Amino acid sequence: MNSTKYTLDRIEDGFAVFLKYPEEIEQLILPITAIDQSLQAGDRVFIQEIDNTFHIDLLKEETEQKKAEVQSLMDKLRRKK
């Protein structure tokens, strides 16, 4: 069993591209058909591989915290103009 945290970078051409957390350099690319829930770019997830099947759990609190941090940075940048 292999499991780790990832951030969903993007969905394109029927594939979800996840970046391994925290460095976000290593990619995990899964077909959209392997994902049984609605995810959005920026979502932090915990992915477990069990018997060649990927189990994905959304880490809601971490995702919301990161989105709030990004929004705060965007607000600061806008105020500097």
Secondary structure, 3 states (H helix, E strand, C coil): CEEEEEEEEEEECCEEEEEECCCCCCEEEEEHHHCCCCCCCCCEEEEEEECCEEEEEECHHHHHHHHHHHHHHHHHHHHHC
